[in-house]
Amino acid sequence: MTRHVLASLTALAATCAVLPSAAAQGLLRFPDVHKDRVVFTHGGDLWTASVAGGVARRITAHPGIELFGKFSPDGKSIAFTGQYDGDEQVYVMPAEGGPPRQLTFYPARGPLPARWGFDHQVYDFTPDGTQVLFRGLREHWTLGEGRLYTVPVKGGMPVALAPPVAGAGALSPDGKRLVYSPLFRDFRTWKRYQGGWAQELYIYDLDKAAVQQITDSPRADRDPMWGKDAIYFASDRDGRMNLYRYDLTSKATTQLTHHTQADLRWPSMGPDGAIVYELEGRLHLFQTATGEDRTLEITIPDDGLASRPRDVDVSGAIEGFELGPNGKRALVVARGDVFDVPTEHGLTRNLTHSSNAHERDATWSPDGKSVVFISDVLGEEELWLYERAAGTFRQLTFKSQGRLYGPRWSPDARRLAYSDKAGRLFVVEVEGRKKTEVSKDPYGYVDGFAWSPRGGHLAFTRSSPNGGQSVHVYSVEDGKTHAVTDPTFNAYAPTWDTKGDYLFYLSDRDFRPQLGSFDFNFVGNLETGVFGVALRRDVKDLFAPKDDEVVAKADEGKGPAKDAKAKGKGDGKGDEKEATGVEAIRKQGFEKIEFEGLGSRVTRVPMPTSNYGGLDVTPTHVVALDRGPPFLGRDDIEPKLVTFALEDEKLETLVSGVQGYSLSGDRQSVLVRTKAGLQVLSVKKGGPSDKPKPLPTKGLTARVDPKAEWMEIFDEVWRRYRDYFYVENMHGHDWAAIRERYRPLVAQVAHREELNDVLGQMVAELEVSHAYVAGGDLGLPPRPGVALLGARFELDARAGRYRIREIMQGQNEEPLYRAPLTEVGVDARVGDYILEINGEALLAEDNPYRLLRGSLAEPVELLLNATPDPKGARRVMVKPIASEQPLVYLAMITRNMARVSAATDGKVGYLHIPDMGENGLREFVKWFFPQVRKEGLIIDVRANGGGFVSQLIIERLRRKLIHTSFGRDVNETWTYPQNVMVGPMVCLIDETSASDGDIFPDSFRAAGIGPLIGKRTWGGVIGINGHGPVIDGGDVFVPQYSTNGPDGAYIIEGYGVAPDIEVENDPVKVAAGGDPQLERAIQEVVSRRARIKGPLLPKRPADPVKNNTPK
């Protein structure tokens, strides 16, 4: 197959993929209606059109995204969320078009993963048209919680509405009441969801501070709209999202639309009661007065700017790399194309030019004449070979299904080894393309395999039932496989020396655990060593004792470094020239391995044990990636590439901050990836003797056809779910039929963000948690820096000046919780007027956050005074912070700690766990051990974002008192084991306790630690895996691992964890400063402690008398 044939296939596939149907009009989203006009988002821009249909008109054309357009009550203006200044802010503009005016300036959180939606999401104007209603995240530490605000159209500071937590909302015609959902999951890709996070609707009376629940469905009720005498909303209570009407007088709910094949989305009501909504990318108009429902036939005269083919610098989108046989050229995979790049001089060549195919894992043939890579150009991943001289392609594998991994050439260039997602390891012959299955790993794909120097043997790893791996060797001649290492112990990363005398590998064999400082416990750390097995009995020990009295010229020194020079006969290696090319290797024949007793002929390389990753061996050195101690949440320990000299046993660091590396075929050079980019270094001498040479990546340019890419991404995402979804039956759905239903929508995509939406809707059909699609080449503008001060401001309307309403308190010992206005030397006080920011006057019609935009690296100068008069004002220099969310979180937990302490005379402790990752473990370690001697403990996992460490925390909480101990001069009772909480414990949960934050409370109860208090949790416990980026760097997460009970039954997923004591956090009480759930938890702990008579730990007993001497 010539290169031209492959190119033709590429073009054909691209053509078939992107041709739209004649009726295609593009995806029209987030609509609103005002009488005879609609506004909507398409291609990242705002458009308007007549409700009669016809040609739409674009009214924004910014590189960023504009969405959630809403007409003002008079129809003259449109408010929207846009990225004109980099991040998502609220804007207003004339409805007929014109310059937008920015209304909000507080830095938006983001760009957020698609499932979290957007900060500053516009919902409407207030009924009088003077303000814009939007949802912001500024006052909450977690992305799952936001609040509704209004901001004046003329400018000024936003004002929060009464509900302390809110999702979507709409004001009544008189502006005195608000219909809203306290919960927000409007962008979640999980259809027909019935867990604890399902939204319900409430009416909040803003004047009377009273709240009334109006819906009660196990599924989502969302997108409320306040109409005449009724609330309209969307719900999927019948299996698909449809419109419903709640009558404010009769309290009856009526279904209005009856879509069964697709979900109605983003409904919005106009002033005359008409509701516009999206259905599979098209707009529909529903008349509430008559029940008429019709499709709007709108034509989009889009110039397709975001989807136009263009030349793209892809040097920032490198997915993989490999250094060539002699170190003079390298293969780089970027944006799905394979590039042939010189390390110093020469041209950069794009070998594949395929926007509609994702190429990866490219590898050189040993002679440099060919390149093999994985490509999905024909719809499934296969191995392809590219002949460099002829410029031709040849397919090597056929009828593969599922993801392929890591093709590696045998040194004689006759075979390739590769693996697939089913755990099968294959060897395929380059000529003849005969394929042999070498091994089947029951626990997943094989990624650690390496050819012997002459290509006669393949070393690989196989998973063991204990969770570790062991090293095996496959013989090409007889097809037999031999175990090398004991499967009891973890061994991996096999690699051969250059002569075929030793097989090296890594193994976790240093059993000297590290002890904790906070907790008397152990953890394995720095336990990996480098080992080598001698392949024959006559192979000399690499590290035999030196003997200065005996020096044999024919056998000088030791190890491969000297053996490479030895000449001899009878051992199958000394009578031939050292291989310098493929032909020479082929003439030598396969190396000999004496498998009997192989595992016992092991030597330990005298390198210090560490956490090694990759492993290679040059003629003179061992090369290893030292990843350092595995601290959670620390970025000050960087992996380093180290070398160990086989001759003088010297360990050196070649380079630090390594993110990956590739050794050249001659093992003389190495290509490393660091923060500085790709660099080439010599490894001839082992240490950093040469200055690193940057790999010239400026020539990495690809002709990108977005339409072709988007179709390839769609197909690849579909395949990943087909191949990796945690159950083979796809939850009973016809996955192929779902693909055919959603695939035509890709042809209508005009912006990468729209593709994520289509993909999200497709995977949402599986009715499963953690089905996420995000990122990609969204073409977003750079986000601005905003120098935050850790303060809240308020406007003194009479003075026309802003003043400091609140100074956030921090813990300045910890950089995470640094509060700028509380630092030494900063003279700022609550009530101070801020007269100037960086020399610019701050007036009432302005916004302080506009003046704070700028470099975070520079201090902020404030002019402060106790009065609004500049006379006597003082200038203060402040070192700003990038985010105030940590301080918001700290304020929440310290407030709750104080409340618990005050209610229990300091006897009961409190701690909050924000997630089950680095943040959660940090907070647990920080607050659990200092409070372990309290008489009770409240563990709060409300809004816990999940992770993977819940079992570590459960293990500590479930410790039981076995013994006690006393010392001579200490009256304190010591416990055995240490750090046992002997008092009663309870766990607080809510609707947004999610993922591992679901598993934790379920385990808390199952372990008998204590009861659960609050609301039913999210109910999403199918673990995910990413499997690498898609072609443009986007992320795909496939639910791959289930959570089951001890009997094997599926648990939690789709329902959540129900509390033992259900408590609603009444929004009126919370707005008034209360926390009913926490108050009930305090009551429960105190009650349980009262039922325990006497002290929780015994006092020192009387001194024993052991005087048994004869009287």
NORLIN-V970789 format. One record per helix or strand of 3 or more residues. SS is the DSSP state (~ for helix, > for strand). FROM is the first residue (numbers start at 0). TO is the last residue. If there is no record, write none. Layout:
{{SS | FROM | TO} {SS | FROM | TO}}
This chain:
{{~ | 2 | 17} {> | 28 | 33} {> | 36 | 41} {> | 44 | 49} {> | 65 | 70} {> | 76 | 81} {> | 88 | 93} {~ | 113 | 115} {> | 120 | 124} {> | 130 | 135} {> | 146 | 151} {> | 168 | 170} {> | 176 | 179} {> | 201 | 204} {> | 209 | 212} {> | 220 | 226} {> | 229 | 234} {> | 241 | 246} {> | 252 | 254} {> | 263 | 268} {> | 273 | 278} {> | 281 | 286} {> | 292 | 294} {~ | 304 | 306} {> | 309 | 312} {> | 317 | 322} {> | 328 | 333} {> | 336 | 341} {> | 359 | 363} {> | 369 | 374} {> | 381 | 386} {> | 391 | 394} {> | 403 | 408} {> | 414 | 419} {> | 423 | 428} {> | 434 | 439} {> | 448 | 450} {> | 456 | 462} {> | 468 | 474} {> | 480 | 482} {> | 490 | 495} {> | 501 | 507} {> | 527 | 533} {~ | 552 | 554} {~ | 558 | 562} {~ | 581 | 587} {~ | 597 | 599} {> | 601 | 603} {> | 611 | 616} {> | 620 | 625} {> | 639 | 644} {> | 650 | 655} {> | 659 | 662} {> | 668 | 673} {> | 676 | 681} {> | 700 | 703} {~ | 705 | 723} {~ | 729 | 731} {~ | 734 | 745} {~ | 751 | 763} {> | 771 | 773} {> | 790 | 795} {> | 800 | 806} {~ | 814 | 816} {~ | 819 | 821} {> | 832 | 836} {~ | 847 | 850} {> | 859 | 864} {> | 873 | 877} {~ | 884 | 902} {> | 907 | 911} {~ | 917 | 930} {> | 935 | 939} {~ | 949 | 956} {> | 962 | 964} {> | 973 | 975} {> | 983 | 988} {~ | 995 | 1005} {> | 1011 | 1013} {> | 1022 | 1024} {> | 1034 | 1040} {~ | 1066 | 1070} {~ | 1075 | 1089}}
